[in-house]
Amino acid sequence: MDINVQMETSPLDKEKTMENIDKIYELLNGIKITKKNEQYVNEIKDLLTTGNYFDALAKMKKLKEEEE
């Protein structure tokens, strides 16, 4: 599932979107990298750099569930 979000937005919407993207990166940076999850975290980073935020969030959710 490859979802890339691109929409016409106002400057306020763009600012809010950037804040949300920053929060996603903060969450990702809060994940302790281990040998077991390193590849998975790198996949998430790749998704973020290509703008696939929904897929990245879904993988982050799955990773969190696996850690519990």
N, C-alpha and C positions, 0 to 999 in steps of 0.2 A: 504494500500500500504506500504509494508515493504521493503525498499531498504537499504541494508548494503553494503557499498563500500569497497572492498578489491582487490587491484591490486598490481602487481609487480611495484615498483617505485624506482627511483634512490634516492640517499641521498638528492639531491636538490629538487626533487619532494616531498619527505617526509617532508622536511623543509617547503616548500610552503603549503603543506596540513596542517601541524601543525599551521602555521600562520593563515590560513583560519578558522580552528577550533577555534583558540583563538578569532578571530573576531566574530564568531558566539556567543561565550560565552559573549563577550563584549556587543553585541547587546541584548542578553537575559538579562544581568545584568542591562541594561539601561531601561528595562521595569518596570514601576511602578506597584508593586503588590497590587492588591485590592482584596476584598472578592469575587468580580465578576470574576476575572481572575486567582485567585490563583491556582485552580485545573488545569486549562489549562497550566499555566506556569510550574507546576510540571510535567505534561505530557511531555512537551517539554524537560525538564531536563532529564527525564527518557529516552527519545529517544536519547538524546545526549550521555548519559552514555552507551547506548548499541550500539552506532555507527551508528544510523539511522539519519544521517545528513540531507538528503534530506527531510525526513518526518518532522524533527524538523523545518527546514527552511519553509516548507509549512505551518505548524501550526503557526509559528511566523508571516508569511505574513498574514494569516487569522486573527490572533489576532490584528495585526496593522490595518487591514481594518475595523474590528469591532469597534475599538477605535475611528476611524475617523467619 
